[in-house]
Amino acid sequence: MSDVEQVEIEEVVAQQPVADFEEALKVVLRNALIHDGLSRGLKESVKTLAKNEAELVILVESVTEDSIKNLIKGLAKGGEEPIPIVYVSDAKQLGEWAGLSKVDREGNARKVVGASVVVIKNFGVDTPSVDVVLSKAA
């Protein structure tokens, strides 16, 4: 018998109303990153899609290579169950949201690396933001 009493702490996530799609996507990506549910970049994303572990694909509209777009779209739509695809405009912004940056003392992102595609394997926490993002998915 120990003198220390163990108390279980329940994790509470504040569910705030989501203003727009970009804010919802940031929340979803942050939760997936915390729960180790992100595949960032083309190589990791293709592996995840090939294993049918993906729940959502986020693809940058401004990808210069059509073969990259066709590969990701084909893998997303070609499985037993089609995986929804969401399009964003800026690769650097997607990279920052996916955690591909350094953060300075003030909390500002520095040395941001762009990401052409990000795949979510695990949403982590089910929030209203997930519904907002999935409603925009094609």
Sequence and secondary structure as in RCSB ss.txt:
>XXXX:A:sequence
MSDVEQVEIEEVVAQQPVADFEEALKVVLRNALIHDGLSRGLKESVKTLAKNEAELVILVESVTEDSIKNLIKGL
AKGGEEPIPIVYVSDAKQLGEWAGLSKVDREGNARKVVGASVVVIKNFGVDTPSVDVVLSKAA
>XXXX:A:secstr
  S                SHHHHHHHHHHHHHHTT EEESHHHHHHHHHTT  SEEEEETT S HHHHHHHHHH
HHHSSS   EEEES HHHHHHHTT SEE TTS EES    SEEEES   S  HHHHHHHHH  
